[in-house]
Amino acid sequence: MDPDALRADIPALDDATYLNTGASGPSPRRVVAAAEDALERQAFDAPAEDGAYATAFDVYDEARAAVADHVGADPTDVALTESTGDGIARVAAAMDWEPGDVVVTTDLEHAAGTLPWRRLERLHDVEVRVVETDGGRVDRDRFAEAVRGARLASFSSVSWTAGTRLPVAELTSIAQDAGARVLVDAVQSVGQHPVDVSEWGADAVAASGHKWLLGDWGGGFCYLSRDFAERLHPANLGYFGVEYPPTADYDLKAGAARFEVGTTSLAPCAALREAIAVIEDVGYEAIEARIERLTDRLKDGLDDERLHSPRRYESGLVSVRVDDPAATVESLRERGVRVKRIRDTDLIRASVHAFNTAADVDRLLAGL
Protein backbone atom coordinates (compact mmCIF):
# COMPACT_ATOMS: atom_id res chain seq x y z
CA MET A 1 0.00 0.00 0.00
CA ASP A 2 1.32 3.44 -0.90
CA PRO A 3 0.29 6.75 0.77
CA ASP A 4 -2.22 7.51 -1.98
CA ALA A 5 -3.93 4.14 -1.47
CA LEU A 6 -4.02 4.87 2.25
CA ARG A 7 -5.67 8.20 1.56
CA ALA A 8 -8.29 6.57 -0.67
CA ASP A 9 -9.27 4.24 2.18
CA ILE A 10 -10.02 7.08 4.67
CA PRO A 11 -13.60 8.36 4.22
CA ALA A 12 -13.12 11.43 6.43
CA LEU A 13 -10.80 12.92 3.83
CA ASP A 14 -13.65 13.14 1.32
CA ASP A 15 -15.12 16.08 3.21
CA ALA A 16 -12.16 17.81 4.86
CA THR A 17 -8.54 18.80 4.58
CA TYR A 18 -7.52 16.96 7.71
CA LEU A 19 -4.35 18.21 9.41
CA ASN A 20 -5.04 17.24 13.01
CA THR A 21 -3.72 13.69 13.36
CA GLY A 22 -1.65 14.73 16.38
CA ALA A 23 -4.98 15.01 18.21
CA SER A 24 -6.82 12.08 16.63
CA GLY A 25 -6.24 10.34 13.33
CA PRO A 26 -8.97 9.50 10.82
CA SER A 27 -9.28 5.72 10.47
CA PRO A 28 -9.11 3.76 7.20
CA ARG A 29 -12.10 1.61 6.29
CA ARG A 30 -10.19 -1.61 6.92
CA VAL A 31 -9.44 -0.56 10.50
CA VAL A 32 -13.10 0.14 11.23
CA ALA A 33 -14.07 -3.09 9.47
CA ALA A 34 -11.68 -5.05 11.69
CA ALA A 35 -13.31 -3.54 14.79
CA GLU A 36 -16.80 -4.31 13.51
CA ASP A 37 -15.83 -7.87 12.56
CA ALA A 38 -14.46 -8.51 16.05
CA LEU A 39 -17.63 -7.25 17.72
CA GLU A 40 -19.87 -9.27 15.42
CA ARG A 41 -17.82 -12.42 15.89
CA GLN A 42 -18.00 -12.12 19.67
CA ALA A 43 -21.71 -11.23 19.75
CA PHE A 44 -23.08 -13.40 16.94
CA ASP A 45 -20.80 -16.39 16.52
CA ALA A 46 -18.83 -16.96 19.72
CA PRO A 47 -21.77 -17.83 22.01
CA ALA A 48 -22.55 -20.88 19.88
CA GLU A 49 -18.90 -21.78 19.26
CA ASP A 50 -15.88 -21.34 21.56
CA GLY A 51 -17.55 -18.75 23.77
CA ALA A 52 -17.16 -14.99 24.16
CA TYR A 53 -14.13 -15.23 26.44
CA ALA A 54 -12.09 -17.44 24.17
CA THR A 55 -12.84 -15.14 21.25
CA ALA A 56 -11.90 -12.08 23.29
CA PHE A 57 -8.64 -13.58 24.53
CA ASP A 58 -7.63 -14.32 20.94
CA VAL A 59 -8.17 -10.67 19.96
CA TYR A 60 -6.28 -9.41 23.02
CA ASP A 61 -3.37 -11.74 22.28
CA GLU A 62 -3.27 -10.68 18.63
CA ALA A 63 -3.26 -7.00 19.58
CA ARG A 64 -0.48 -7.48 22.12
CA ALA A 65 1.60 -9.43 19.63
CA ALA A 66 1.12 -6.76 16.96
CA VAL A 67 2.16 -3.99 19.35
CA ALA A 68 5.17 -5.93 20.59
CA ASP A 69 6.43 -6.67 17.11
CA HIS A 70 5.90 -3.06 16.05
CA VAL A 71 7.93 -1.55 18.90
CA GLY A 72 10.60 -4.24 19.30
CA ALA A 73 9.28 -5.85 22.49
CA ASP A 74 8.13 -9.23 23.74
CA PRO A 75 4.33 -9.64 24.03
CA THR A 76 4.71 -10.49 27.73
CA ASP A 77 6.12 -6.98 28.25
CA VAL A 78 3.08 -5.23 26.72
CA ALA A 79 -0.13 -4.35 28.55
CA LEU A 80 -3.22 -3.23 26.68
CA THR A 81 -4.63 0.05 28.03
CA GLU A 82 -7.26 2.58 26.98
CA SER A 83 -4.93 5.47 26.14
CA THR A 84 -1.51 7.01 26.69
CA GLY A 85 -2.76 8.84 29.76
CA ASP A 86 -4.19 5.61 31.10
CA GLY A 87 -0.84 3.88 30.76
CA ILE A 88 1.04 6.72 32.44
CA ALA A 89 -1.49 6.84 35.28
CA ARG A 90 -1.26 3.08 35.83
CA VAL A 91 2.51 3.27 36.21
CA ALA A 92 2.27 6.29 38.54
CA ALA A 93 -0.25 4.54 40.78
CA ALA A 94 1.71 1.26 40.91
CA MET A 95 4.89 2.70 42.39
CA ASP A 96 5.35 2.79 46.15
CA TRP A 97 5.79 6.51 46.78
CA GLU A 98 7.16 8.12 49.92
CA PRO A 99 7.11 11.81 50.96
CA GLY A 100 10.11 13.55 49.46
CA ASP A 101 10.42 11.24 46.45
CA VAL A 102 11.20 13.12 43.25
CA VAL A 103 9.66 12.92 39.78
CA VAL A 104 11.31 14.81 36.92
CA THR A 105 9.43 15.96 33.85
CA THR A 106 9.72 18.79 31.32
CA ASP A 107 7.67 21.84 30.36
CA LEU A 108 6.92 20.16 27.00
CA GLU A 109 4.49 17.61 28.40
CA HIS A 110 0.81 17.16 27.66
CA ALA A 111 -1.57 17.16 30.64
CA ALA A 112 -1.71 13.36 30.38
CA GLY A 113 1.97 13.36 31.26
CA THR A 114 1.76 15.84 34.13
CA LEU A 115 -1.47 15.28 36.06
CA PRO A 116 -0.47 11.91 37.62
CA TRP A 117 2.62 13.57 39.09
CA ARG A 118 0.68 16.58 40.33
CA ARG A 119 -1.69 14.17 42.09
CA LEU A 120 1.28 12.55 43.81
CA GLU A 121 2.56 15.98 44.74
CA ARG A 122 -0.78 16.87 46.32
CA LEU A 123 -1.56 13.58 48.07
CA HIS A 124 1.85 12.07 48.89
CA ASP A 125 4.21 15.07 49.16
CA VAL A 126 6.19 13.93 46.13
CA GLU A 127 8.41 16.62 44.64
CA VAL A 128 7.84 17.35 40.95
CA ARG A 129 10.80 18.95 39.18
CA VAL A 130 10.00 20.50 35.80
CA VAL A 131 12.96 20.99 33.48
CA GLU A 132 12.54 24.19 31.49
CA THR A 133 13.33 23.83 27.79
CA ASP A 134 14.33 26.22 25.05
CA GLY A 135 12.68 25.96 21.63
CA GLY A 136 11.52 22.43 22.39
CA ARG A 137 15.06 21.33 23.33
CA VAL A 138 16.12 19.69 26.58
CA ASP A 139 19.45 20.89 27.93
CA ARG A 140 21.39 17.77 28.97
CA ASP A 141 23.19 19.41 31.88
CA ARG A 142 19.96 20.88 33.24
CA PHE A 143 18.25 17.50 32.92
CA ALA A 144 21.16 15.70 34.60
CA GLU A 145 20.98 18.12 37.52
CA ALA A 146 17.23 17.60 37.87
CA VAL A 147 17.36 13.79 37.95
CA ARG A 148 19.89 13.60 40.77
CA GLY A 149 18.15 11.78 43.58
CA ALA A 150 14.95 11.27 41.53
CA ARG A 151 12.93 8.06 41.45
CA LEU A 152 11.41 8.62 38.04
CA ALA A 153 11.86 10.76 34.93
CA SER A 154 8.87 11.11 32.60
CA PHE A 155 9.03 12.84 29.23
CA SER A 156 7.72 12.71 25.66
CA SER A 157 9.54 11.32 22.65
CA VAL A 158 8.13 14.10 20.44
CA SER A 159 6.93 17.44 21.77
CA TRP A 160 3.19 17.79 21.12
CA THR A 161 3.48 21.58 20.74
CA ALA A 162 6.74 22.25 18.89
CA GLY A 163 7.08 18.89 17.14
CA THR A 164 10.70 18.52 18.24
CA ARG A 165 12.06 14.99 18.55
CA LEU A 166 13.71 14.42 21.91
CA PRO A 167 16.90 12.32 22.32
CA VAL A 168 15.10 9.57 24.20
CA ALA A 169 17.97 7.11 24.50
CA GLU A 170 20.36 9.79 25.71
CA LEU A 171 17.97 11.24 28.29
CA THR A 172 17.11 7.73 29.44
CA SER A 173 20.77 6.92 29.98
CA ILE A 174 21.31 10.13 31.96
CA ALA A 175 18.33 9.43 34.20
CA GLN A 176 19.14 5.76 34.77
CA ASP A 177 22.77 6.57 35.56
CA ALA A 178 21.39 8.81 38.30
CA GLY A 179 19.31 5.93 39.65
CA ALA A 180 15.93 6.99 38.24
CA ARG A 181 13.44 4.92 36.30
CA VAL A 182 12.23 6.30 32.95
CA LEU A 183 8.71 6.53 31.52
CA VAL A 184 8.28 7.79 27.93
CA ASP A 185 5.11 9.21 26.37
CA ALA A 186 5.47 7.95 22.79
CA VAL A 187 2.02 8.76 21.43
CA GLN A 188 3.37 11.30 18.91
CA SER A 189 5.94 8.78 17.65
CA VAL A 190 4.24 5.44 16.94
CA GLY A 191 2.72 5.54 13.48
CA GLN A 192 4.90 8.47 12.46
CA HIS A 193 8.40 7.02 12.72
CA PRO A 194 9.91 3.71 13.88
CA VAL A 195 10.05 3.06 17.62
CA ASP A 196 12.30 0.40 19.14
CA VAL A 197 11.94 0.26 22.91
CA SER A 198 15.12 -1.79 23.23
CA GLU A 199 17.10 1.03 21.60
CA TRP A 200 15.49 3.63 23.85
CA GLY A 201 16.21 1.57 26.97
CA ALA A 202 13.33 3.15 28.92
CA ASP A 203 11.67 1.26 31.77
CA ALA A 204 8.19 2.05 30.46
CA VAL A 205 6.72 3.43 27.22
CA ALA A 206 3.07 4.48 26.93
CA ALA A 207 1.20 5.21 23.70
CA SER A 208 -2.15 4.95 21.98
CA GLY A 209 -3.44 3.79 18.62
CA HIS A 210 -5.86 6.62 17.83
CA LYS A 211 -3.36 9.22 16.64
CA TRP A 212 -0.64 8.50 14.05
CA LEU A 213 -1.44 4.78 13.95
CA LEU A 214 -4.96 5.73 12.73
CA GLY A 215 -6.67 3.29 15.05
CA ASP A 216 -9.71 3.73 17.28
CA TRP A 217 -10.21 5.44 20.62
CA GLY A 218 -9.70 3.09 23.57
CA GLY A 219 -6.83 1.14 22.03
CA GLY A 220 -3.73 2.06 24.02
CA PHE A 221 -0.70 0.12 25.23
CA CYS A 222 2.13 0.30 27.71
CA TYR A 223 5.50 -1.43 27.43
CA LEU A 224 7.15 -2.30 30.73
CA SER A 225 10.64 -3.73 31.11
CA ARG A 226 10.54 -7.02 32.98
CA ASP A 227 12.69 -5.74 35.83
CA PHE A 228 10.53 -2.65 36.31
CA ALA A 229 7.21 -4.49 36.04
CA GLU A 230 8.19 -6.99 38.73
CA ARG A 231 8.64 -4.10 41.18
CA LEU A 232 5.16 -2.64 40.56
CA HIS A 233 1.89 -3.47 42.29
CA PRO A 234 -1.01 -2.04 40.25
CA ALA A 235 -3.52 0.09 42.13
CA ASN A 236 -6.36 -1.20 39.94
CA LEU A 237 -6.12 -4.95 40.25
CA GLY A 238 -8.43 -7.41 38.54
CA TYR A 239 -8.45 -11.09 37.73
CA PHE A 240 -6.63 -10.49 34.42
CA GLY A 241 -3.60 -9.37 36.42
CA VAL A 242 -3.26 -12.32 38.79
CA GLU A 243 -2.51 -16.00 38.46
CA TYR A 244 -5.53 -18.29 38.24
CA PRO A 245 -7.43 -18.98 40.39
CA PRO A 246 -7.68 -15.54 41.98
CA THR A 247 -7.75 -15.88 45.76
CA ALA A 248 -7.13 -13.77 48.83
CA ASP A 249 -3.49 -14.92 48.63
CA TYR A 250 -3.21 -13.88 45.00
CA ASP A 251 0.00 -13.87 42.96
CA LEU A 252 0.52 -11.13 40.43
CA LYS A 253 1.20 -12.26 36.90
CA ALA A 254 4.73 -11.85 35.64
CA GLY A 255 5.57 -8.84 33.51
CA ALA A 256 3.14 -6.34 32.05
CA ALA A 257 0.15 -8.70 32.31
CA ARG A 258 -0.39 -7.59 35.91
CA PHE A 259 -1.49 -4.19 34.56
CA GLU A 260 -4.52 -5.53 32.73
CA VAL A 261 -7.65 -5.50 34.87
CA GLY A 262 -10.55 -7.33 33.21
CA THR A 263 -12.81 -7.62 30.19
CA THR A 264 -12.79 -4.68 27.83
CA SER A 265 -14.24 -3.99 24.39
CA LEU A 266 -12.72 -5.98 21.56
CA ALA A 267 -13.25 -3.20 19.01
CA PRO A 268 -10.33 -0.90 20.00
CA CYS A 269 -7.99 -3.90 20.32
CA ALA A 270 -8.92 -5.26 16.90
CA ALA A 271 -8.63 -1.77 15.44
CA LEU A 272 -5.19 -1.33 17.02
CA ARG A 273 -3.99 -4.62 15.54
CA GLU A 274 -5.28 -3.69 12.07
CA ALA A 275 -4.02 -0.10 12.27
CA ILE A 276 -0.50 -1.38 12.92
CA ALA A 277 -0.86 -3.67 9.91
CA VAL A 278 -1.89 -0.68 7.76
CA ILE A 279 1.10 1.39 8.87
CA GLU A 280 3.43 -1.52 8.22
CA ASP A 281 1.88 -2.06 4.79
CA VAL A 282 2.68 1.53 3.86
CA GLY A 283 6.10 1.33 5.53
CA TYR A 284 7.94 3.90 7.59
CA GLU A 285 10.33 4.73 4.76
CA ALA A 286 7.43 5.94 2.62
CA ILE A 287 5.65 7.55 5.60
CA GLU A 288 8.63 9.58 6.76
CA ALA A 289 9.59 10.63 3.23
CA ARG A 290 6.08 11.91 2.55
CA ILE A 291 5.78 13.72 5.89
CA GLU A 292 9.18 15.35 5.47
CA ARG A 293 8.41 16.52 1.95
CA LEU A 294 5.05 18.00 2.94
CA THR A 295 6.25 19.65 6.15
CA ASP A 296 9.10 21.24 4.18
CA ARG A 297 6.50 22.61 1.77
CA LEU A 298 4.46 24.01 4.65
CA LYS A 299 7.44 25.58 6.37
CA ASP A 300 8.66 27.11 3.10
CA GLY A 301 5.39 29.05 3.07
CA LEU A 302 5.98 30.50 6.56
CA ASP A 303 8.51 33.12 7.62
CA ASP A 304 10.66 32.68 10.72
CA GLU A 305 8.50 35.02 12.76
CA ARG A 306 5.42 32.82 12.30
CA LEU A 307 7.03 29.38 12.38
CA HIS A 308 7.32 28.06 15.94
CA SER A 309 8.54 24.55 15.08
CA PRO A 310 12.08 23.86 13.85
CA ARG A 311 12.56 24.70 10.19
CA ARG A 312 14.44 21.47 9.65
CA TYR A 313 12.29 18.34 9.57
CA GLU A 314 11.84 16.44 12.82
CA SER A 315 8.19 15.39 12.79
CA GLY A 316 4.84 16.02 11.14
CA LEU A 317 3.81 18.47 13.87
CA VAL A 318 4.15 22.07 12.71
CA SER A 319 3.10 24.92 15.01
CA VAL A 320 2.44 28.42 13.72
CA ARG A 321 2.13 31.73 15.57
CA VAL A 322 -1.06 33.67 14.82
CA ASP A 323 -2.69 36.73 16.33
CA ASP A 324 -5.93 35.00 17.35
CA PRO A 325 -5.64 31.19 17.50
CA ALA A 326 -9.31 30.51 18.24
CA ALA A 327 -10.53 32.72 15.40
CA THR A 328 -7.92 31.29 13.03
CA VAL A 329 -8.91 27.70 13.75
CA GLU A 330 -12.58 28.59 13.22
CA SER A 331 -11.87 30.45 9.98
CA LEU A 332 -9.89 27.49 8.66
CA ARG A 333 -12.65 25.11 9.72
CA GLU A 334 -15.13 27.11 7.66
CA ARG A 335 -12.80 26.55 4.71
CA GLY A 336 -12.78 22.81 5.39
CA VAL A 337 -9.28 22.77 6.92
CA ARG A 338 -8.91 21.05 10.30
CA VAL A 339 -6.02 22.07 12.56
CA LYS A 340 -5.62 22.41 16.34
CA ARG A 341 -5.41 25.38 18.64
CA ILE A 342 -2.77 25.07 21.39
CA ARG A 343 -4.60 26.60 24.33
CA ASP A 344 -3.00 29.37 26.40
CA THR A 345 -0.51 30.11 23.61
CA ASP A 346 -0.50 32.08 20.37
CA LEU A 347 -0.10 28.84 18.42
CA ILE A 348 -2.11 26.67 16.09
CA ARG A 349 -0.76 23.27 15.12
CA ALA A 350 -0.95 21.35 11.87
CA SER A 351 -0.28 17.60 11.85
CA VAL A 352 0.97 16.30 8.52
CA HIS A 353 0.66 12.55 7.93
CA ALA A 354 1.45 10.35 4.94
CA PHE A 355 -2.14 10.48 3.70
CA ASN A 356 -1.90 14.25 3.25
CA THR A 357 -1.03 15.89 -0.08
CA ALA A 358 0.64 19.00 -1.42
CA ALA A 359 -2.86 20.36 -2.15
CA ASP A 360 -3.72 19.98 1.56
CA VAL A 361 -0.69 22.00 2.54
CA ASP A 362 -1.40 24.68 -0.05
CA ARG A 363 -5.00 24.94 1.14
CA LEU A 364 -3.77 25.55 4.70
CA LEU A 365 -1.28 28.18 3.57
CA ALA A 366 -3.94 29.94 1.50
CA GLY A 367 -6.27 29.95 4.50
CA LEU A 368 -3.57 31.39 6.73
SULKA-V761828 format. One record per residue. N is the residue number from 1. SS is DSSP state (H for helix, E for strand, C for the rest). PHI is phi as a letter, one per 40 degrees, with the letter a starting at -180 (999 if undefined). NEAR is the number of other C-alpha atoms within 12 Angstrom. Layout:
n:N ss:SS phi:PHI near:NEAR
n:N ss:SS phi:PHI near:NEAR
//
This chain:
n:1 ss:C phi:999 near:20
n:2 ss:C phi:b near:22
n:3 ss:H phi:d near:29
n:4 ss:H phi:c near:20
n:5 ss:H phi:c near:20
n:6 ss:H phi:c near:35
n:7 ss:H phi:d near:29
n:8 ss:H phi:c near:22
n:9 ss:C phi:c near:24
n:10 ss:C phi:b near:30
n:11 ss:H phi:d near:22
n:12 ss:H phi:d near:25
n:13 ss:H phi:c near:28
n:14 ss:H phi:c near:16
n:15 ss:C phi:b near:15
n:16 ss:C phi:a near:24
n:17 ss:E phi:c near:37
n:18 ss:E phi:c near:40
n:19 ss:C phi:b near:49
n:20 ss:E phi:b near:40
n:21 ss:C phi:c near:39
n:22 ss:C phi:c near:45
n:23 ss:C phi:c near:32
n:24 ss:C phi:a near:30
n:25 ss:C phi:c near:39
n:26 ss:C phi:c near:42
n:27 ss:C phi:c near:39
n:28 ss:C phi:c near:36
n:29 ss:H phi:d near:27
n:30 ss:H phi:c near:30
n:31 ss:H phi:c near:38
n:32 ss:H phi:c near:31
n:33 ss:H phi:c near:26
n:34 ss:H phi:c near:31
n:35 ss:H phi:c near:33
n:36 ss:H phi:c near:24
n:37 ss:H phi:c near:26
n:38 ss:H phi:c near:34
n:39 ss:H phi:c near:26
n:40 ss:H phi:c near:21
n:41 ss:H phi:c near:28
n:42 ss:H phi:c near:28
n:43 ss:H phi:c near:22
n:44 ss:H phi:c near:17
n:45 ss:H phi:b near:18
n:46 ss:H phi:d near:21
n:47 ss:H phi:d near:16
n:48 ss:H phi:c near:13
n:49 ss:C phi:b near:14
n:50 ss:C phi:c near:17
n:51 ss:C phi:h near:17
n:52 ss:H phi:c near:25
n:53 ss:H phi:c near:22
n:54 ss:H phi:c near:20
n:55 ss:H phi:c near:29
n:56 ss:H phi:c near:31
n:57 ss:H phi:c near:26
n:58 ss:H phi:c near:23
n:59 ss:H phi:c near:34
n:60 ss:H phi:d near:39
n:61 ss:H phi:c near:26
n:62 ss:H phi:c near:27
n:63 ss:H phi:c near:40
n:64 ss:H phi:c near:39
n:65 ss:H phi:c near:31
n:66 ss:H phi:c near:34
n:67 ss:H phi:c near:48
n:68 ss:H phi:d near:33
n:69 ss:H phi:c near:26
n:70 ss:H phi:c near:38
n:71 ss:H phi:b near:35
n:72 ss:C phi:g near:25
n:73 ss:C phi:b near:33
n:74 ss:C phi:c near:27
n:75 ss:H phi:d near:30
n:76 ss:H phi:c near:30
n:77 ss:H phi:b near:38
n:78 ss:E phi:b near:43
n:79 ss:E phi:b near:52
n:80 ss:E phi:c near:53
n:81 ss:E phi:b near:43
n:82 ss:C phi:c near:34
n:83 ss:C phi:a near:35
n:84 ss:H phi:c near:40
n:85 ss:H phi:d near:35
n:86 ss:H phi:c near:33
n:87 ss:H phi:c near:41
n:88 ss:H phi:c near:47
n:89 ss:H phi:c near:36
n:90 ss:H phi:c near:40
n:91 ss:H phi:c near:47
n:92 ss:H phi:d near:40
n:93 ss:H phi:c near:25
n:94 ss:H phi:c near:25
n:95 ss:C phi:c near:28
n:96 ss:C phi:c near:19
n:97 ss:C phi:c near:26
n:98 ss:C phi:b near:17
n:99 ss:C phi:d near:17
n:100 ss:C phi:g near:19
n:101 ss:C phi:c near:26
n:102 ss:E phi:b near:31
n:103 ss:E phi:b near:44
n:104 ss:E phi:b near:42
n:105 ss:E phi:b near:44
n:106 ss:E phi:b near:38
n:107 ss:C phi:c near:28
n:108 ss:C phi:c near:32
n:109 ss:C phi:c near:38
n:110 ss:C phi:c near:32
n:111 ss:H phi:d near:25
n:112 ss:H phi:c near:32
n:113 ss:H phi:b near:42
n:114 ss:C phi:b near:31
n:115 ss:H phi:c near:23
n:116 ss:H phi:d near:31
n:117 ss:H phi:c near:40
n:118 ss:H phi:c near:25
n:119 ss:H phi:c near:22
n:120 ss:H phi:c near:27
n:121 ss:H phi:c near:24
n:122 ss:H phi:c near:15
n:123 ss:H phi:c near:16
n:124 ss:H phi:b near:22
n:125 ss:C phi:f near:18
n:126 ss:C phi:c near:27
n:127 ss:E phi:c near:29
n:128 ss:E phi:b near:32
n:129 ss:E phi:b near:32
n:130 ss:E phi:b near:28
n:131 ss:E phi:c near:28
n:132 ss:C phi:c near:21
n:133 ss:C phi:b near:23
n:134 ss:E phi:b near:19
n:135 ss:C phi:g near:22
n:136 ss:C phi:g near:29
n:137 ss:E phi:b near:31
n:138 ss:C phi:c near:32
n:139 ss:C phi:c near:21
n:140 ss:H phi:c near:24
n:141 ss:H phi:c near:18
n:142 ss:H phi:c near:23
n:143 ss:H phi:c near:34
n:144 ss:H phi:c near:28
n:145 ss:H phi:c near:20
n:146 ss:H phi:c near:33
n:147 ss:C phi:c near:37
n:148 ss:C phi:c near:25
n:149 ss:C phi:g near:23
n:150 ss:C phi:c near:33
n:151 ss:C phi:c near:35
n:152 ss:E phi:a near:41
n:153 ss:E phi:b near:49
n:154 ss:E phi:b near:50
n:155 ss:E phi:a near:49
n:156 ss:E phi:c near:48
n:157 ss:C phi:c near:47
n:158 ss:E phi:b near:38
n:159 ss:C phi:c near:41
n:160 ss:C phi:c near:43
n:161 ss:C phi:c near:42
n:162 ss:C phi:c near:42
n:163 ss:C phi:g near:38
n:164 ss:C phi:c near:34
n:165 ss:E phi:c near:34
n:166 ss:C phi:c near:34
n:167 ss:C phi:c near:27
n:168 ss:H phi:d near:39
n:169 ss:H phi:c near:26
n:170 ss:H phi:c near:23
n:171 ss:H phi:c near:40
n:172 ss:H phi:c near:38
n:173 ss:H phi:c near:25
n:174 ss:H phi:c near:31
n:175 ss:H phi:c near:38
n:176 ss:H phi:c near:29
n:177 ss:H phi:c near:22
n:178 ss:C phi:c near:23
n:179 ss:C phi:g near:22
n:180 ss:C phi:c near:30
n:181 ss:E phi:c near:41
n:182 ss:E phi:b near:44
n:183 ss:E phi:b near:46
n:184 ss:E phi:b near:49
n:185 ss:E phi:c near:49
n:186 ss:C phi:b near:50
n:187 ss:C phi:c near:45
n:188 ss:C phi:c near:49
n:189 ss:C phi:b near:44
n:190 ss:C phi:c near:45
n:191 ss:C phi:g near:47
n:192 ss:C phi:b near:44
n:193 ss:C phi:a near:35
n:194 ss:C phi:c near:29
n:195 ss:C phi:b near:34
n:196 ss:C phi:b near:25
n:197 ss:H phi:c near:38
n:198 ss:H phi:c near:25
n:199 ss:H phi:c near:18
n:200 ss:H phi:c near:31
n:201 ss:C phi:g near:33
n:202 ss:C phi:c near:42
n:203 ss:C phi:c near:44
n:204 ss:E phi:a near:45
n:205 ss:E phi:b near:58
n:206 ss:E phi:b near:50
n:207 ss:E phi:a near:49
n:208 ss:E phi:a near:48
n:209 ss:C phi:c near:52
n:210 ss:C phi:c near:41
n:211 ss:C phi:b near:40
n:212 ss:C phi:c near:45
n:213 ss:C phi:c near:51
n:214 ss:C phi:g near:48
n:215 ss:C phi:c near:45
n:216 ss:C phi:b near:39
n:217 ss:C phi:c near:34
n:218 ss:C phi:g near:30
n:219 ss:C phi:b near:44
n:220 ss:E phi:b near:46
n:221 ss:E phi:a near:51
n:222 ss:E phi:b near:50
n:223 ss:E phi:c near:53
n:224 ss:E phi:b near:44
n:225 ss:C phi:c near:35
n:226 ss:H phi:d near:27
n:227 ss:H phi:c near:17
n:228 ss:H phi:c near:28
n:229 ss:H phi:d near:33
n:230 ss:C phi:c near:24
n:231 ss:C phi:c near:22
n:232 ss:C phi:b near:33
n:233 ss:C phi:b near:31
n:234 ss:C phi:d near:33
n:235 ss:C phi:c near:19
n:236 ss:C phi:c near:23
n:237 ss:C phi:b near:25
n:238 ss:C phi:b near:26
n:239 ss:H phi:c near:24
n:240 ss:H phi:c near:30
n:241 ss:H phi:c near:31
n:242 ss:E phi:b near:28
n:243 ss:C phi:c near:20
n:244 ss:C phi:c near:15
n:245 ss:C phi:c near:15
n:246 ss:C phi:c near:16
n:247 ss:C phi:b near:12
n:248 ss:C phi:c near:11
n:249 ss:C phi:c near:10
n:250 ss:C phi:c near:18
n:251 ss:C phi:b near:21
n:252 ss:E phi:c near:30
n:253 ss:C phi:c near:31
n:254 ss:C phi:c near:28
n:255 ss:H phi:g near:32
n:256 ss:H phi:c near:45
n:257 ss:H phi:d near:40
n:258 ss:H phi:c near:40
n:259 ss:H phi:c near:43
n:260 ss:C phi:c near:38
n:261 ss:C phi:c near:24
n:262 ss:C phi:a near:23
n:263 ss:C phi:c near:21
n:264 ss:C phi:a near:25
n:265 ss:C phi:d near:31
n:266 ss:H phi:c near:40
n:267 ss:H phi:d near:35
n:268 ss:H phi:c near:40
n:269 ss:H phi:c near:48
n:270 ss:H phi:c near:47
n:271 ss:H phi:c near:44
n:272 ss:H phi:c near:55
n:273 ss:H phi:d near:45
n:274 ss:H phi:c near:41
n:275 ss:H phi:c near:45
n:276 ss:H phi:c near:44
n:277 ss:H phi:c near:32
n:278 ss:H phi:c near:39
n:279 ss:H phi:c near:42
n:280 ss:H phi:c near:30
n:281 ss:H phi:c near:21
n:282 ss:H phi:c near:29
n:283 ss:C phi:g near:25
n:284 ss:H phi:c near:31
n:285 ss:H phi:c near:20
n:286 ss:H phi:c near:26
n:287 ss:H phi:c near:35
n:288 ss:H phi:c near:31
n:289 ss:H phi:c near:26
n:290 ss:H phi:c near:30
n:291 ss:H phi:c near:37
n:292 ss:H phi:c near:32
n:293 ss:H phi:c near:26
n:294 ss:H phi:c near:34
n:295 ss:H phi:c near:42
n:296 ss:H phi:c near:29
n:297 ss:H phi:c near:28
n:298 ss:H phi:c near:41
n:299 ss:H phi:c near:33
n:300 ss:H phi:c near:21
n:301 ss:C phi:c near:25
n:302 ss:C phi:b near:27
n:303 ss:C phi:c near:17
n:304 ss:C phi:c near:16
n:305 ss:C phi:c near:16
n:306 ss:C phi:c near:25
n:307 ss:E phi:c near:31
n:308 ss:C phi:c near:31
n:309 ss:C phi:c near:40
n:310 ss:C phi:d near:33
n:311 ss:C phi:c near:30
n:312 ss:C phi:c near:23
n:313 ss:C phi:c near:27
n:314 ss:C phi:b near:31
n:315 ss:C phi:a near:44
n:316 ss:C phi:c near:51
n:317 ss:E phi:c near:47
n:318 ss:E phi:b near:50
n:319 ss:E phi:b near:43
n:320 ss:E phi:b near:40
n:321 ss:E phi:c near:29
n:322 ss:C phi:b near:24
n:323 ss:C phi:c near:17
n:324 ss:C phi:b near:20
n:325 ss:H phi:d near:25
n:326 ss:H phi:c near:23
n:327 ss:H phi:c near:19
n:328 ss:H phi:c near:29
n:329 ss:H phi:c near:33
n:330 ss:H phi:c near:20
n:331 ss:H phi:c near:20
n:332 ss:H phi:c near:29
n:333 ss:H phi:c near:25
n:334 ss:H phi:c near:17
n:335 ss:C phi:c near:22
n:336 ss:C phi:g near:22
n:337 ss:E phi:b near:35
n:338 ss:E phi:b near:37
n:339 ss:C phi:b near:44
n:340 ss:E phi:b near:35
n:341 ss:E phi:c near:35
n:342 ss:E phi:c near:30
n:343 ss:C phi:d near:16
n:344 ss:C phi:g near:11
n:345 ss:C phi:b near:20
n:346 ss:C phi:c near:24
n:347 ss:E phi:b near:31
n:348 ss:E phi:b near:40
n:349 ss:E phi:b near:44
n:350 ss:E phi:b near:47
n:351 ss:E phi:b near:46
n:352 ss:C phi:b near:49
n:353 ss:C phi:b near:50
n:354 ss:C phi:c near:46
n:355 ss:C phi:c near:48
n:356 ss:C phi:c near:42
n:357 ss:C phi:b near:29
n:358 ss:H phi:c near:26
n:359 ss:H phi:c near:19
n:360 ss:H phi:c near:33
n:361 ss:H phi:c near:36
n:362 ss:H phi:c near:24
n:363 ss:H phi:c near:26
n:364 ss:H phi:c near:42
n:365 ss:H phi:c near:28
n:366 ss:H phi:c near:16
n:367 ss:H phi:c near:22
n:368 ss:C phi:c near:29
//
